[in-house]
Amino acid sequence: VSEILGTSIFSSFDSQTLISYLTQTDLGKSMFIQIVLIAIVLTALPFIKRALPLLLFTLLAIVGLTSPVFQSHAAAGGSHSLAIGALVVHVVAISLWVGSLFGILIIPRELRITALYRFSALALWAAIAVSMSGVATAFTRLQDRSTWNSQYSYIVIAKIILTIALLAMGNANRKALQSRDEMKLKELLRLISVEAMVMSGVALLGSWLSRIQPPIGDISQLTIAEIKVGMATPPPPSLRNLLFEYNPDALMIAILIVITALYIKGVIVLKKRGDSWPVGRTVAFAIGIALIDFATSGGLGVYALFSFEYHMIAHMLLGMIAPIGLVLGAPITLALRTLPQSRDGQERGVRTMALSVLHSRYSKVLTNPITALALFDGSLFVLYFTDLFGTLMQNHAGHILMNIHFILVGFLFFNVIIGIDPNPKRYPHILRIVILFGAISLHAFFSIALMSQISLIDGGYYQSLRTPWITSALDDQNAGGSVGWAMGEIPMLLALISTFILWMREDKRETVRIDRNEARLAAMGEPDELAQYNSYLNKLQVRDAKDK
């Protein structure tokens, strides 16, 4: 605080100074969020007795942990999407790695070997993530050969050396666990303490790096676009530029890699087990993942940072078209068929927890068509017709939150309407069609309202970039509204057609079931359902006649 505000250490403890720092500076605001979330997690932790709430609070802790990262030195060097995203992945991965390892050291000795077997898979993924994100982070800050002759680069080199040592120890740990040799396992427990000390050194070097300004050159020569977005203004949009421009968003890429790897692993598990999995589902899922990458890191994602029109195209792709591919890929069905069961009586198992979430009351509320529609279309009005959109556009964290929101609400909506994954309740097709017509109407109303705006809704973000190939920010905004209307109707109509097809298929299956049941009853010499019903009506008629 004293360094940032330019005051003495003693004066930084003044309450007014601390309040000013936490409420008036970007870094202070992010640290305030971190403090609040940490306080919530620490307060709730002693009362958590179940795995699922623990997972939710772990996610909350990760949000708090990464909050200041978006205001770190990474935001000032190179591509914001690559630098900040890579640092977020780096911090999360090394925190899970270090935290889990220290957790093993403090649990009773008789539980450590069991915990190590379970920690091994997490450590492997964390090591890969730490290595790849570390390379990406160093690349964005040390792009020129001259920058390697600096204090910052020397610390980076030291951190690389310690990380390589950690990877070697991790490899030795995996071999010892695989051997199941008693002596090697005892040596492994001693090696864990050494590994923890090396990890502490890596964490200290990382903390030191966060205090040093990286050698990023003279920022006075940067353009407005390079300062705000982290990249130069791209050339005027064309088909070629849209297809070949690329600005990697490290965080989104990491998420997509993990999701894709888990999906592929699930398919492989099924194949090894001798079970089939439709190729069409895998292709649909792959198309959905590719479209998300195109709309966040590809050419469309690049131009969405500079033009509201392309932002709306990316929005439609993320919220309406890509989710259809993901839904048709049936990832929940695949997960339930391949997730491991509990390994002992003390463990619930990932599959059991997934089923608990799927059939929870929260899931029942979320998968209600009315709720899905409210989140899908209602959030458009909240986002674009309040100050929220302008606020989120001012930083990279806001872009990521919007993209993730579009994907999640789109997946939820189309999973309820045309999904083949299991849901807590299957609603009638006629209700789904009514909801679809409601969504089409609301989306059309939103687009017309957007095109009718006579002022900018982005807080001046796009205008401040001074993009040379945009002559009028308001015209660009109106074009975004019209494109959003046109693009939004296509997936809705496809979903409507799909719902009709699913309805007809279900009716056909029901007809086949009834015919099969009638044939079975006829073969047994028993009356079918229709004959039983007619007999029942005849009995009622006879009884009424007797009463008269």
N, C-alpha and C positions, 0 to 999 in steps of 0.2 A: 504494500500500500504506500509506504513512504517513497519507494522508488518511482512508482507510477505518478503519484500526486506531487512529487518533488518536495516532500516535507521530511522532517526528522523522524527517527524511529519512534521516539516518545510521543510526538504529536499525532502519530498515526493511530495511537490507541484511543484518541479522543472520539467519543461517540458520534459527534457531528461529522467528523472526518470519515469515519467508517460508513456512516449512512450515505454520505455524498459519494463515496467510492462504490458502494453496492447498488446505488440507484441511478447514478449519473454517468457511469462508464460502462461500455459494452462488456469488458472483461469482468467488472464488478457484478453486473447483472447475471452473467453466466455463473459466476462463483456463488452468488446468492441462491440461484436455482439449485446448484450443487449442494450447498449447505442445508437447504430445506429438505431435499430428497434424502440426503444422508441421515438427517435427524428423524425423518419418517421411518426409514428402514431400520435404524438402530432402536427406535422405540418399539417397533412391531416385532423385531426379531425374537425376543424372549418368549413371545406368545404364539409363534408359528410352530405347529406340530405336524403339519401335513406337507407333502411334496409339492402339490400344485400351488398353494399360496407362496411357498418358498421360491418357486420358479418365477412367479409374478413379481415378487419383491427383488429377486435377482435382476430381472429386466429393468425394474425401477432404479436399482443401484447403478446399472450400466448407463442409463440415461443421465443420471447425476454425474457419473464418472467422466463421461464424454462431453458434458456441457461446455466446459471452458476450452475444449479443443478447437471449437469453431471460432474462437477469438485468439488462437495462438499464432505463432510466427508462420505456421503453414498457410494462413490466409493471406500472407503478404508475398509469398514466393511462387512463381509459376502458375500453373493451372490450379485454380481453387478446387475444382472437382476432384482432381487427382491428389493434390497435396493434402487437403483436409480429409477426404475420404480415406486415404491410405493411413493417415495418422489415427483416425477413429478406429479403423480395423486393428492397427498396431497396439493401441492402448487397450482395447477390449481383449484382444488375444493374449497379450502378456499379463493382463490382470487375472484372467481366468487361469492361466498357466501358473503364475506365482501364487495366487490365492489358494488354488487347489493343492499345490505342493506344500504350502505352509499348513494347510488344513490337515494333511496327512501326518505332519510332524506332531500335531497337538492332540490327535485322537489316541485312544489306548493302543498299545503295541500289538495286541492280539488282533486288532481290526485293520492294521496297516497293509498287510499283504493283500487282503480282499479289496481294500480301497485302491491299492496300486493297480490291480488288474483293471478296475473300472476307470482309473485316471489315465491309463495308457492311451486309450483311443482319443480322449480329449487333448492330451499332451501332443499327440501327433498332429492333429488338426491345428492346434494353437501354434506349434512350431512352424508349420507351413505358412500360416497366416502372418506370423511375426516376421519370418524371413522375406516373404514377398512384399508385404507392406513396408518393411524397412528399406528394401531396395527402391521401391517407388518413392518413398519419402526423401531418401538421399538424392535420387535423380532430380526431383523438382527443386532442390535447394543447392545442389552442387553440379550444375550442368556444364560449367566451363572448367577447363583444366586448372586455371588460375585459382579457382575457389577452393581447391584441395589443399592449398598452402595457407591454412587458417586454423585458428584454435577450434572452430566448430568442426572442421573436417578431421582434426586429430582425435577429438572425442568420438566422432562417428566411427573412425577406424578402430578405436579401443572397444567400442560397443560391438562392432562386427566380430572382433576376435573373441570376446566373451560369449557372444551368441553362438559362434561356431563351437566353442567349448561346451556350451549347453546342449547343442544338437548332438555332439559326440556322447555326452553323458546320457541323454535321452535314448540314443540308440543302444547303448550298453544296458540301460534299464529294460528296454523291450526284449533284448536277447535273454536277459536273466529271467524275466517273467515267462518267456516262451519255453525256456529249458525246464522250469519248475524244479530246479535243483535246490535242495535245502541250504547248502553252503552259499550258493550264489545269491539266494534270496536274502540271507543274513547280511552278506556284503552289500547287497542293494540298499538295505535299510541304512547302512552307514554312508553309502554314496549319496543318498537323498539329502543328508545334512550338508554335504559339500555343494551339491547342486543348488540348494536353497541359498547358500552364501554367494555363489556365482550369480544367481538370479538377483539377489539384492544389489550386487555391483552393477548389473545391467540396468536395474531400476534407478539407481543413483545417477548413472551416466545419462539416462533419459531425462531425469529431472534437471540435471545440469544443462543439458542441451536446450531445455525449454526456457532457460534463463538467458541464453546467448542469442543474439541476433544473427541469423545465418547470413552468409555473404551473398546477398541477392542483387547487388549492384545498385546503381543510382535510380531510385524510384521516382525522382523528379522528372525523368524522361518518359514515364509511363503515361499512356492515354487514359481517359476516363473509363473506357471499356476494360482495359487491362487491370485497373485498380479495382473496379467493381466486380468483374466477372473472372478475371485471372487469365484472359486470353484476348488476342487482338480481334477486332471486328472482322468477321468472315466476309468473303466476296459476296456479291449479290446472289440470292438463291437461284439455283437451277437444278435440274434433275441430277446432273453429274455431281454438283456440290453436295446435294442432299444425300447422295449415296456414298460419297467418299470422305466427307468431312468427319472427323472423329475427335472427341474431347473426353477421354475416359473419366467417368465418375467412379472412383475406386470403391466407395462404399456400396453403391448399387451393383457394381460388377461382382464384389465379394458376396453379396447376398444372392445374386443370380447363380454364381458358381456353386455355392453351398446347396441351394435348392435343386439345381440340375444334377449335382453329384448324388444327392440323396435319392432323387427320382431314378437315375440310372442304376444305382445300387439296388433299389427296390425291384426293378425289372430283372436285374441279374439274379437276385435271390429267388424270384419266381421261376425263372428259367432253370436254375440249378435244381429246384424242387420238382421240376417236371410240370409246372402249371403254365398255362398260356396267358399272355397279356396282349390285347389287340394292338397291332402296329399303328393303327390310326390314332389311338389315344396318345402314344408316344410322339407321333408327328405333330398332333395338335398342341401338345404341351411344349414341344420344341419351338413351334411357330410363336406361341405366346411369349416364351422367354426371349426369342430373337426380337420380337416387336418391342418389348420393354427396353432391351438394350438399345435399339434404334431410337427410341423416344427419349432416352435419358443420356446416353453417351454418343450415339451416332449422329448423323447429319441433322436429323430432326431435333434432337436434343440440343445441338449447337445453336441452330437458328431460333429455337424456342427461347433462348436466353436474350435474344436481340430483337425479337418481333412478337407482338401479342398474337398476330395471326397464326404464326407457327407454334406458339405456346398452346393455342386452342386445338390445333391439329394434334399436338403431342398429348394434350389432355384427353381428346377423344380416343386416341390410340391406347393410352394407358387405362382409361376408365371404361371403355366399351368394347374395343376390338381384341386387345391382348387378353383380357379376362375370359373372353369366350373360349379362346384356345386353351387357357389354363383349366377352365371348368371341364371342357371336353376331354382333357387329359386325365381326369378323375384321380387327382393326387391323394385325396383322402381315402378313397377305396384302396389304392395301392399301399398307402401307409398302414392301414388296418390289416392288410393281408401279409405284410412283411415285417412290421415292427416286432422287436423281440418281446417275449413274455417275461415275467418276473423270474429271476434266477434262483430265488429262495423264498421262504415264507415271510421273510422280513421286508421284502421289496415288492412294491406294487407293479413295477414294470412300466415301460414307456407306453405299450399298447393299452394297458389298463387305464393309465392317466388320460390317454387320447380319447378313449371311450367315455370316461367320466366328463371330460370337457364337452364332447359331442352331445351328450345327453343331459347336460346341466341346464338349469333354468335360464342361465344367461344365454346359452346357445339357442334355447327355445324362443327367447325374446328376439334375439338378433336375426334368426332365420324366419321370423314371421314376415310375410310379404309386405305388410304395411310398414314395419320397421325398416326392412330392406329398401323400400321405395323412399321413405323419408331420408335415410342416409344417402341414398344414391342421387336423388334429385334435390332434396332439401338442402344438402350441403353446398350445392352450387350457388344458391341464393345467399347463404351465409358467407361463403368465401368471396364471391365476386361483387356483392352489393354492400359490403361493409369495408372498414379499413383493414381488415385482416389480409386481403390479397396484397395490398401495397406493403404491409409490414413483412409478410413472408418473402416477398420478392427482393428484399434488401440484403439478404444473406443466403449463404449456401445451405444452411440448416433448414431455412424456410422452403427452399426448392425441394430438398429431400423429403420433408414432411408432406408437402403437396403431392409429390409423385407417389409416395407410399400410400397416402390416403386414397388417391384415385384408383390405384390397383386394388386395394383391399375392399373398398365399397363396391367397385365393379365386380370383383370376384364374388362377394356376398350376394349381390343382386342377381347375377346370372346363374349362380349356383342354386338359388331358390327357384328361379324360373325354369331353367333348362338343364340343371345339374343332374348328373348320374351318380354322384356321391350320396352316401346316406345322410339324411337330415333327421333331427328329432321328430319331425312330423312332415308328411307329404300332403300338400294342399291340393284341392281339386284343380284340374286344368282350366276350368272356366274362370276360377278366381285368378289364376296366373295370367290369363289373357286380359282380364279386366285391369290388373295391375300394370301390365305392359302398355295398354292403351292410356292409362293414367300417366305412366312414365313418358310416353311419346308426347302427350299434351303438355306436361310440365316442362319438358325439355324445349319444346317449341316456344312456350311462353317465355322461358329464360332467354332463349336466343333473340327473340323479338325485343325483350326488355334491354338486352345488352346492346343491340343495334340502335336502340332509341336513345342511348346515353349521349348527352351533349358535353360531357366532361370526362376526363381520364379517370379510370377506376384503379390504376396501379400506383397511385401516390407519386406519379411522375418518374417512375423507374425507367421505363423504356425511352422516354423523352430525354432523360439525363445521359443516356449512352451516346446520343448524337450519331446514330447509325446513318451513314450517308445514303444508303439506298432506300430509306424510309423518309418520304417527303412530309407526311403528316401522321403524327402519333394517333390522332383521333380517327383518321381514315383506316389506319392499321387496326385499331380496336374494333371498328365497325366491320371490317373484313373478317376479323376473328369471330365475331358473332355470327355472320352469315355462313362461314365455313363450318363452325361448330354445329349450326342447325342442319346443314346439308349432310355432314358426316355422321351426326348423331342418329339420323333417321334410318340409315342403312343397317347398322347392327340391330336396331330395335325391330325392324321388319324381319330380319333373319331370325331373331329370337322368336318372333310371333309365328313365323312359318314352322320353326323347330318345335314350338309348343303344340301346334296343331298336329304335326307328324307324331310326336310323342303320345298325344291323346289318342290318335287313331291306332297306334301300335298297342297301347294299353287296352283299348276296347277289343282289338283283335285277339290279344292274349286272353282276355277274359272270356271271349266267345269260345275260343279253343278249349279253355278250361271247363266251361259249362258243357260243351259237346262231349269232352272226354269223360266227364263225370256221368253224363246221361248214358253213354255207351257202357261204362262200367256197371251202372245200376241195372241196365237192360240185360247184360251178360249174367248178372246175379239173379235175374228174375224179379227184381224189385222195381217199384215205380220211380220214375225220375222226379225232379223237383216240380216240374210243371204238372205232372199227373197228381202228385201229392197235394199241390195247391188246389187243383180242380176238385179233388176228392174232399178237401176241407170245405170248399165253397158249397159243394153238394150237401154235405152234412149240415151246414148252417141253414141251407134252404129247406131241408127236410125238417129240421128242428123248428124253424119259423112256421112251417105249414102245420105241424102238430100243435104249436102254441095257439094258432088261430082256431 
